[in-house]
Amino acid sequence: MLQVDSLVRELEARFDDVALDHVRAWKGAAPGRLAVGCMPVFAPREVLWAAGALPVFVRGAGDRIETIRGDAYYQSYICHLPRSTLELGLLGHLDVLDGMVFPNTCDVIRNLSGVWHATFPQHLVRFIDPPQTAEPASAAAYLRHELSALFRDLCARSGVEPSAARLRAAIADLAQAHAAARELAIARRAEPWNLPIDEVYLLRRAADSMPPPAWAELARDYVALALARGRRPEDRIRVCLVGAFCEQPPRALLRAVERAGCYVVDDDLLVGLEPDGGEPDVTGDDDPMTAIVLGWLRASRPSAVRYDRDAQAGRALVARVRTAAADGVLFAAPSFCDPALLDQPRLTRVLEQHAVPYTAFKYAENTGQFQSIREQAGTFADSVKLWGSA
């Protein structure tokens, strides 16, 4: 269909805009607007948006630029994400950003915050260490203090009043995006042949740097157009893709997985904009900042970057497999990603207990060699179809 193809081309153009010209255009449309970069995985979108700042997730450059100077800052035995992110900064592609937020995803991103502060002093640099304690009162008080300070600092830069009303309005805007994300997930699970992973990924990546209400409208337009294609389902298995929550796989890898005989019906590629966790819908009628804090503490999806005292992650993964009617799980982790790779054994143990087939492979954001991965995914799909297990 020409309409959906045209929309996908627009999404591709936005995805390939590594210089963030679309963010420059948004900032230039009104005085005082800010844009704040956010590294995976956690970012307080509501707080940034309430302060007049567009949250812009920075997920490296993938295979769209060659990393040269960025390699000089890091050892060869860590993931590619910090190196390509620094390359973007050193090339001036991130000059449009007024600040960067670094969550404590792992040691690499934590250390990148210090490198960034020294290399780009014009940016407001904030390191956020989301609480890991299970004691709710102290965790909530600590995170509220951190986010309130960030809110005040950004409001001072944008020239707006740091009011509860602005937080409530931001919460309402983000709720629109979460609702659209839920609708997208339902449509994708129902008809993955009409909503291929490559297109869905582009659409969800667009949310990385769009005003939430605008993205919600775009997502609903895409779903309506994609479902109208009327494609027929093919003989593929349904899989959940797990482990690619930080450094992103190249789009060619996602296409290779589906062409190998899989429909990807659930994933953790973009934690924070998914239908069953991450940054949940909150109302904040009384105290919006506390509502944001408690919403994240209580409802975030279990992941490798959060302490899981009660071993919820494995059970949550099995529940996702059941909800998506998936036939198996593909573990796709970036090379040298300690959180993802160390998390796999405890997840696979639970999958084995529930007789859920799985296979695992590693990738790098800038590699174009997918033949072995395609062969592995194809073999996995065939074994599940023939014998019900890998």
N, C-alpha and C positions, 0 to 999 in steps of 0.2 A: 504494500500500500504506500502510495506516495506521501501521504500525510505522516505516517509513523516513520517512514524513512527520512523525511525532512527533519522531524524532531530529533531522531537519533544523530543525524549529521550535526545539528546544533549542539547536542550533548558532546559529541566527539571534539568539536571545535573548542568548547569550554574546557574539556579535559586536557587538550593539547596546549592550552594557554598557560604555559609554565611561567610566563612573565606576569601573570595575574592582571592583564589589561582590563578584564571585566570588573575586577575589584577596584581598579583605578577609576573606571567609569562610574561605579556606584558611589565612591567617595566624592567624586567631583560633582555629583548631581545635587549635593546639599552641603552647606558649610558646617563644619564641626564633626562630620562623620569620621569615625575611626575604623580601622581594620586590625584585628588582633589575631596573630597566628597561634594555632593550637597543635601541639604534638599529640599523637595517639598515646593513651587511649582515652583518658578522662579529660573533659573540658566543661566548665560551667557555662554552657551556652546561654542559659537564661540571664545570668549575671552580665555577661559580655553584651548581649543584645540590649538589656535594660540600660546599660551605660552609653548607648549610642555607638557601640562597636560591632561590626560584622565579624562573627567568628569565622575564621578561615583555617580549616585544617590543613596542615602541611605534612604531606605523607611522602616526601622525597620526590624524585623526578622519574623513577622507574628507568625505562630504556629510552626516554625521550631526550636526554642529554648525556654527554660523556663526562664521567667524574674524573677530574684530574687534580685540581688543587685540593679538593675535599679529602682525597686519599692521604694527603700529607699530615692530616690532623689525627688520624686514627690508625691503629694496628690493622693488619690484614685479617686477623682472626675474630673480628666482630662483624655484625650485620652491616649491610650496605646503607641503611636508612640515614644515619647521621652524616655519612660522607656525602651522599647526594644532596641532603638538605643544606649542608654547608656550601656545597657547590652552587646551589641556587642563590644562597645569600651572597657569596663572593662574586657571582655574576651580576648582582644587582636586581635579580628577579623578585626579591622579597623586600625591596626598598619601600614598596607601597604600604607595608605593614607598620603599625605604630607600636607594636609590642609582640612578645612571644610568651606563651604559657607552656611550661614544661611540667607535665605530671610525673610522678615517680613510677613510671611504667617498668623501668629496669635501670641498671647501673649506667647503661650507655646513654639513655635520654637524660638521666640525672646529671651526668657529667657534661652532656651537650649544653645544658643550661649555663654552666660556668664558661664554657668555650664561647657561647653566644654572647654572654655579657661582656666578655673581653674583646670580642671581635666586632660587635655591632652596638657600641655604647649609646647610639641614638634610640635604641629600642627600650621600651619598658619590659624588662625581663622578670618573670615571676615563676618560681618553682613551687609547685603545689604537691604536697605529699598527702594524698587522701588517707584518712585514718584506717588502720587495719584492726584496731581493737574491737572486740565484741561488746564492750561496755558502752551502751548507747549515749549516756549523758555526756561523758567526757569527749567522745568522738564527735558528737553533734556540736558541742561548744567549740571544740578546736576548729572544725571545718567551717563553722559559721564565722569565726574570727578571721580565718584566712580569706574567705570569699567576700566578707564585708570590707576588708581592707582593699582587696582588688577592685571592688565596686566603687569605693570612694576615689581611689587613685585614677581609675578610668574616667569617672564622671568629671573629675577636676580637669582632665585633659580635653574632654569633649565639650565642657562648658555646660553640662546639664546638672540638674539637682538630683542627688542620689536618694530618690524617694521610694517609698513602698509602692506608690502607684505605678511607677515605671517598672518595677519588678513584676507586679501583677499583670501589666500589659504584655511584658516579655513572656511570662508564663503562658498566657493565653495564645500568643503567637506560636510558641514552641509546641503547644498542645495540637495546633493545626497540623504541624509537620508530623508529629507522632501519629495522629489519626490517619494521615495519608500514608505513612509508612506501614501501618497495620493493614490498610486496604491493599497496598502493593504486595505485602507478604501473603495475604489470603489469595489474591489473584495468581500469584506466582506458584503457590502450592497447588492450586486447582488446575492451572493450565500452563505448566512450564514450557510446553512446546510453543506457546504464543509469547512467552516472556523469557527469552533466553538470558542466561547469566551475564553475557557480555553487555547487553543493553541495560539490564537491571542494574548492573554495576555502574555503568556510566550515569544512570539516573541518580543513584544514591550518592555517587561522588559529587554530583552537582550540588547536593545539599551541603557540601563542605564549604561553600562560599556563596550561598544565596540567602537572602532574607527568608526566614521560615515560611511566612504565608505565601510568598511567590513560589517556593519549592513545592509546597503542598498543592497548589494549583497545577504546576507542571506535572507532578506525579500522577494526579488524577487524570489529566489529559492523556498522558502516556498509557495508563492502564486501559482507558476506554478505547484508544486507538489500537493497542496491541491485542486486546481481546477480540476486536472486530476482524482480525486477520482470518480467523477460521481455519488455521492450520490443523492438520491431523497429527495425533500423537504417534511417535515412532517407538520402536522396540528398544527402549533404554531403561536402565534402572534409575531410581531416585536416590540421591545421596545428599548428606549434609557435609559441608566443607568446614573444617575446624582447624584453627591454629594460625590463620593468616590475618590476625587482628591488628598488627602493627605495620611492619614492612609489607607493602602490598605486592602481590604477584603481578607480573605483566598481563595485560589483557589477552595476549596470545595464549598464555597458559590456561586461562579460563575457557577460552574457545576450544583449546585442545582437549580439555577434560570432557566437555559436552560432546565433541565430535567423536570421542572414543567410546561413547555409548552410555553417557550419564546425563541425567537432568539434575542440576544443582538446585534443590528446593529450599535449602536453608544454609546459612553461613554466618561466620563471625567476622567477616571482612571489615566492616565499618561499625565497630562497637560504639554505641551512643545514639544510633538512629535505627533501632530495631523494634519489633512489635512487642517483645516480652521482657523488657528490662532496660538496662542502660540508664538513660536520663528519663525517668518516668514522668507521666503527666501529673502535675500537682496543681492545686488551686490557689493556695496562699491567701485565702480570704482574710485571715487574721494577721499572720506574720509571714509574708512571702519568702523571706530569706530562710527562715527556719523550715518552711515547707520544702524549699529546694534541697536543703541539707538532708532532711529526713527522707525525702523521696529517694535521693541517691543512696543513702545508707541502707534503706530497707528493701529497695526493689531492684538494685543493680543485678544484672545477669552475672552469675558466678563465672569467673575467668581466671586465667593463669596469673594475672597481675594483682589479684586480691587474695588475702589470707582466707582460706577455706577450712575453718576449724571443724565444721560439721560434715565435711566431705559432701557438700551439696553439688559440686560441679559434675560429677559423674552421673548422679541421678537426674540432674537438670538436662544433661546431654541426651540421656535415654528418653526423657520426656519430649525433648525437641524432635528426636527421631520419630517417636510415635505420632506427635502432632502433625509432622510433615509427611507422614506415611512413607518415610524413607526406607530403602532397602539396605542401606549401609552408610558408612562414614568414611570420608577421605580426610586423613590428617595431612595438611599441607603447611609446613612450617618453614620460615626462612632459615637459611644456613646460619648457624651460630646464635640463633634466638633462644637464649636460656629459658625464658618463661614458657614458651610453647613446647620446646623439646623436653623440658623437665616435667611438664604437665601431662605429656602423653601417657606414660605408664599407668598413672592412677586412673586416667580416663579409659584406657583400653581394658584394664581389669574389670571395670564396671560393665563395659560393653560385652566382654566375654561372659560375664555372669548372666547377662540378658540375651545371649546368643545373637548379638548384633554384629554382622560382618564389618570389617574395616581393613584399610590398607593405609600406608603412610609414605610420603615422599618429601623431599626438601627442594627449595628453589631459592633463587636470588632475584632481586627486583630488576636487574639489568641483563638477564640472560635471555637469549633467544633460542636456546636448544631445548626443545620440548618433546623430541621424539621418544625418549625413554620414558618420560612421564605419561605421554599418550599411550604407549604400549602397556605400561603398568595399569593405568586406569581402564584400558580396554580389557585387559586380562581379568581385572577385578570384576568388571561388569559382566563378562561372560561367565565367570565362575558363580556369581550370585544368581544369574538367570538359570544356570544348569543345575547347581547343587544347593543353592540357598546360602552359601558361605564362601568366604574367600579361600 
